[in-house]
Amino acid sequence: MSRRAFVRLLMMLLGAVAAGLSGCMKLFTKEEEAALPVTQKPEEPQPPKAEEKPPAQPGAGAEPLASFFIFSDLHVSNADPNTIKNLRKALEDVKQAELKMDALVISGDITEYGTENDYKEYRNVMKDFKLPPVYANMGNHDYYHVWIDKNGAFSTETFPNGRTDAQARERFMKEFGIGKPYSEAKVGGYQVIMMSQECYQQEKKEVGEGAWYSDEQLEWLKATLEKNKDGKPIFVMIHQPLPPAGQDGGTHRLIPAKKFREILKPYPNVFVFCGHGHQDFLNGASHYEKESFHYFINSSVGRVYNRNYQKNDPAKSQALYVQVYGDKVVLRGREFSTKSWLKEADWTIPLQKV
């Protein structure tokens, strides 16, 4: 057989094979395919299934429902320019870090002496920032103008130096636009209650440096809490800390503490915050205790002290950041001098269902 005849024969064979395979590829007519059981029908190619994500848990990975800072113990005064510097530094950090803030809450000792000049220095800082609503209560230092003599010097010998506790209250209430030293606000729909001491040593020498609350204020607290029908978290600001359970308080403590604790008992999701001690979040002391409520001891924006009440580092400035979710409250301590969160002051508190 010639080479040309062999190639022609080979091409004919390959064509026949290809034709046979083409016929085999169609195993059924359309009518036969329709009659096949469903399980035998040739499968159409399907697009890959998207990966199913588990449903989000309440509060998990979601945006907080409310966020606010609690500043305590600013002690603003030109007698200590570092306090002014620290307040400005704190607000600059919040701004630069773009931390969401629905309100700024100040829990006492806004000023060093409660004088008009102190409040002026406070306003001079605050006006330079675009801020959310600011709420505050009084600390003992906001009554301290009774120690300042006519020459502007601190004087115990001439106490009360022609000044009154009532004047201190009026100055504070005018500054924050409220009709009484104590007040209530809503932040993201959550109650924030500002408790204030209602006098100082000019009117009640026996209170010393304690925070005395009248029966009127405590009844107001009770009525305000009763408005909370849905078990939402409630945030209560005091200034002086609570005495140990069973005691009623005194100098440097809340008075009367027994009645205050009793009023809070029916409410499972109450968070109480005090200041006054300026205690460094890094001093190894407890800053959170659980009673019938959650009790937190804040640090200070103006002056941070160690456990011996010494100011070792005047640059230190600290506060608490609060974020409220549907199922928990997250609290974090911030060090403004280093623009950082403190792992020693980091709490996540699950909310009780009511």
C-alpha positions in Angstrom: 0.0 0.0 0.0 1.4 3.4 -0.9 2.0 6.0 1.8 -0.7 8.2 0.3 -3.3 5.4 0.4 -2.3 4.6 4.1 -2.9 8.2 5.2 -6.2 8.4 3.4 -7.3 5.2 5.1 -6.2 6.4 8.5 -8.1 9.7 8.1 -11.3 7.7 7.2 -11.0 5.6 10.3 -10.5 8.6 12.6 -13.6 10.2 11.2 -15.7 7.1 11.8 -14.5 7.0 15.4 -15.3 10.6 16.0 -18.8 10.2 14.5 -19.5 7.2 16.7 -18.4 9.1 19.8 -20.7 12.0 18.9 -23.6 9.6 18.7 -22.8 8.1 22.0 -22.6 11.4 23.8 -26.4 11.8 23.4 -27.6 8.8 25.3 -31.4 9.7 25.4 -33.8 11.6 23.3 -35.6 14.6 24.9 -38.7 12.4 25.4 -36.7 9.6 27.0 -34.8 12.0 29.3 -38.1 13.5 30.6 -39.3 10.0 31.5 -36.3 9.2 33.6 -36.7 9.2 37.4 -35.6 12.5 39.0 -32.6 10.8 40.6 -31.4 9.6 37.2 -31.6 12.9 35.3 -28.3 14.3 34.4 -27.4 17.1 36.8 -27.0 20.6 35.6 -23.9 22.4 36.8 -24.7 24.5 39.9 -23.0 27.7 41.1 -21.0 27.2 44.3 -23.1 27.9 47.5 -22.2 31.0 49.4 -20.8 30.3 52.9 -23.6 30.7 55.5 -22.6 33.0 58.4 -24.0 32.3 61.9 -26.5 34.9 63.1 -24.9 37.7 65.1 -25.4 37.4 68.8 -26.9 40.4 70.6 -24.2 43.1 71.0 -21.5 40.9 69.4 -19.6 42.8 66.7 -22.3 45.4 66.7 -22.0 49.1 67.2 -22.5 50.2 70.8 -26.0 51.6 71.5 -24.4 54.4 73.7 -20.8 55.5 74.4 -19.6 58.1 76.8 -16.6 59.1 78.9 -16.6 59.6 82.6 -14.1 62.3 83.7 -13.5 62.7 87.4 -11.4 65.1 89.5 -10.4 67.7 86.9 -9.5 70.2 89.6 -9.2 73.0 87.1 -7.4 76.1 88.4 -4.7 78.5 87.3 -3.2 77.8 90.7 -2.1 74.5 89.2 -1.7 75.0 85.4 -1.0 71.3 84.9 -4.7 70.6 85.6 -5.6 72.8 82.7 -3.0 71.2 80.5 -4.3 67.7 81.4 -7.9 68.5 80.6 -6.9 69.8 77.2 -4.7 66.8 76.6 -7.6 64.4 77.5 -10.0 66.1 75.1 -7.3 66.3 72.3 -6.8 62.5 72.7 -10.5 61.8 72.4 -10.7 63.9 69.3 -7.6 62.5 67.6 -8.6 58.9 68.4 -12.1 59.6 67.0 -13.7 57.9 70.0 -17.5 58.1 69.7 -18.9 60.1 72.6 -22.6 60.7 73.0 -22.0 62.6 76.2 -19.2 63.7 78.5 -20.0 63.0 82.2 -17.9 64.7 84.9 -18.2 63.1 88.3 -17.2 65.9 90.7 -14.3 68.2 91.5 -14.6 70.1 88.2 -12.6 72.9 89.9 -10.0 73.2 92.6 -11.7 76.0 94.6 -15.1 76.5 93.0 -14.3 80.1 92.3 -15.5 82.1 89.2 -11.9 82.2 88.0 -11.7 78.4 88.2 -14.9 77.9 86.2 -13.6 80.5 83.7 -10.4 78.4 83.1 -12.6 75.3 82.7 -14.7 77.1 80.0 -11.6 78.4 78.2 -10.6 74.8 77.6 -14.0 73.4 76.8 -14.9 76.0 74.2 -12.0 74.9 72.0 -13.6 71.5 71.3 -16.8 70.3 69.6 -18.4 68.4 72.4 -21.6 66.4 73.0 -23.8 67.3 76.0 -21.8 67.7 79.2 -23.3 66.5 82.5 -21.8 67.0 86.0 -22.2 66.6 89.7 -20.5 68.5 92.5 -17.4 67.3 94.5 -16.2 68.7 97.7 -13.6 70.9 96.0 -16.4 72.7 94.1 -17.3 74.2 97.6 -13.7 75.2 98.4 -14.2 79.0 97.8 -15.0 79.2 101.6 -11.2 78.6 102.2 -10.1 81.5 100.0 -9.5 84.9 101.6 -9.9 88.3 100.1 -6.3 88.2 98.8 -6.9 84.9 97.0 -4.9 82.9 99.4 -6.0 79.6 101.1 -6.9 80.5 104.7 -8.3 78.3 107.4 -8.1 81.0 110.0 -10.6 83.3 108.2 -13.0 80.5 107.1 -15.6 80.9 105.6 -14.1 84.1 104.3 -17.5 85.8 103.8 -18.7 83.1 101.4 -21.4 80.5 101.6 -22.1 76.9 100.5 -25.2 78.2 98.8 -23.1 80.5 96.6 -21.0 77.5 95.5 -24.2 75.6 94.5 -25.6 78.5 92.6 -22.3 78.9 90.6 -22.2 75.2 89.8 -25.9 75.0 88.8 -25.5 78.1 86.6 -22.5 76.6 84.9 -24.4 73.4 83.9 -27.8 74.9 83.4 -29.7 72.9 86.1 -32.1 73.9 88.8 -30.7 71.7 91.6 -27.3 70.3 92.3 -28.5 66.8 91.3 -30.0 66.0 87.9 -30.9 63.2 85.4 -30.0 62.9 81.8 -30.6 60.3 79.0 -27.6 59.2 76.9 -28.6 56.9 74.0 -31.9 56.2 75.9 -30.1 55.2 79.1 -30.5 56.9 82.5 -27.5 58.8 83.8 -28.1 60.1 87.3 -25.9 62.8 88.8 -25.9 62.8 92.6 -24.4 65.8 94.4 -23.4 66.6 97.9 -25.7 69.4 99.0 -23.6 71.3 101.4 -20.1 71.6 102.9 -18.5 72.6 106.1 -19.9 76.1 106.2 -23.5 74.7 106.6 -22.7 71.3 108.1 -19.3 71.2 109.8 -19.9 67.6 110.8 -19.8 66.3 107.2 -16.1 67.1 106.9 -15.0 66.2 103.4 -18.0 63.8 103.1 -20.9 64.0 100.6 -24.1 64.5 102.4 -27.4 63.8 100.5 -30.7 65.1 101.8 -33.8 63.0 102.2 -35.3 65.1 99.4 -32.4 64.0 97.0 -32.7 60.4 98.1 -36.5 60.4 97.5 -35.8 62.0 94.1 -33.3 59.2 93.4 -35.9 56.5 94.3 -38.5 58.1 92.0 -36.1 58.5 89.2 -35.1 54.8 89.3 -38.7 53.8 89.4 -39.1 55.2 85.9 -36.9 52.3 84.6 -39.4 49.6 83.8 -37.4 47.6 81.3 -34.3 46.6 83.1 -32.0 48.7 81.0 -28.6 49.6 82.6 -28.6 52.7 84.9 -25.5 54.8 85.5 -25.3 56.6 88.8 -22.5 59.2 89.5 -21.4 60.0 93.0 -18.2 61.7 94.0 -17.0 60.5 97.4 -16.7 56.7 97.6 -19.0 54.5 99.6 -18.0 53.3 103.0 -17.8 49.5 103.6 -21.2 47.8 103.6 -23.0 48.3 106.9 -21.5 51.7 107.6 -23.3 55.0 107.0 -20.4 57.1 105.8 -18.6 60.2 107.1 -15.7 62.4 106.0 -14.4 61.4 102.6 -17.4 59.1 102.2 -21.0 59.2 101.0 -23.6 60.0 103.7 -26.1 58.2 104.3 -24.7 55.1 102.6 -27.1 52.6 104.0 -30.2 54.3 102.6 -28.4 54.9 99.3 -27.6 51.1 98.9 -31.1 50.1 99.9 -32.7 52.3 97.2 -30.5 50.6 94.5 -31.2 47.1 95.5 -34.3 46.4 93.4 -32.4 47.2 90.2 -30.1 44.5 88.8 -28.3 46.5 86.2 -27.1 49.6 88.1 -23.5 50.9 87.6 -22.2 53.3 90.3 -19.1 55.5 89.7 -17.1 57.5 92.3 -14.0 59.6 92.1 -12.3 61.6 94.9 -9.4 59.3 95.5 -7.5 60.0 92.2 -6.3 56.4 92.2 -4.1 55.3 89.4 -5.6 52.4 87.4 -2.1 50.9 87.5 -1.7 50.9 91.3 -2.8 47.3 91.8 -5.8 48.3 93.9 -9.3 47.1 93.0 -11.3 49.5 90.8 -14.4 47.3 90.5 -16.5 45.6 93.1 -19.8 43.8 92.8 -22.6 44.5 95.3 -26.2 44.4 94.3 -24.9 46.9 91.8 -21.6 47.3 89.9 -19.3 49.7 91.7 -16.4 51.4 89.9 -13.7 53.7 91.4 -12.6 56.1 88.7 -9.1 57.7 88.4 -8.5 61.4 87.7 -8.0 63.6 84.7 -6.3 66.5 86.6 -4.0 64.6 89.0 -3.4 60.9 89.3 -2.2 59.5 92.6 -0.5 56.3 93.7 -1.9 54.3 96.7 -0.1 56.6 99.1 -1.9 59.6 97.5 1.3 60.9 96.0 1.5 62.5 92.6 4.5 60.6 91.1 3.9 61.6 87.5 2.1 64.9 86.8 1.7 64.0 83.2 -0.6 61.1 84.0 -4.3 61.7 83.2 -6.9 58.9 83.2 -10.7 58.3 82.7 -13.2 55.6 82.1 -14.8 55.0 78.7 -18.3 53.3 78.8 -19.9 51.5 75.9 -23.4 50.0 76.2 -24.6 47.1 74.1 -27.8 45.1 74.1 -26.4 42.4 76.4 -23.4 43.9 78.1 -21.6 47.0 79.2 -17.9 47.4 78.4 -15.7 49.7 80.4 -12.1 50.7 79.6 -9.5 52.8 81.3 -7.8 55.4 79.1 -4.3 56.9 79.8 -4.4 60.2 77.9 -0.7 60.9 78.4 0.2 57.9 76.3 -3.0 57.8 74.2 -3.5 54.2 75.2 -6.0 51.8 76.8 -5.0 50.1 80.1 -5.4 46.4 80.2 -5.6 46.6 84.0 -8.8 48.6 83.7 -10.8 46.6 81.2 -14.2 45.1 82.2 -17.0 43.5 80.3 -20.2 43.2 82.5 -23.0 41.0 81.1 -26.4 42.5 81.7 -29.0 40.5 83.7 -32.3 39.7 81.9 -35.3 41.2 83.6 
